[in-house]
Amino acid sequence: MDHMEDNMEAKMEANKDDLEAILKENIQDLKKDMEGLKGALAKLLHEIIPNGEKVIEETHDDNKSNVNNDFL
């Protein structure tokens, strides 16, 4: 009976070690993926948002009516 318990305990320990190794590998892959995503997101943001330029332009059109007033 003790032999069976020892065998079962050894198998459980081996499974635990295997799962820990798989988990560590998956975490490392996830970290690499996150670094790649951070770089891609930073590049995308730099392309979308121009540095030092005024994004909003003013329009001066006296003939233009206010859309909100049209509904009233």
Sequence and secondary structure as in RCSB ss.txt:
>XXXX:A:sequence
MDHMEDNMEAKMEANKDDLEAILKENIQDLKKDMEGLKGALAKLLHEIIPNGEKVIEETHDDNKSNVNNDFL
>XXXX:A:secstr
 HHHHHHHHHHHHHHHHHHHHHHHHHHHHHHHHHHHHHHHHHHHHHHHS SSS        TT   HHHHH 
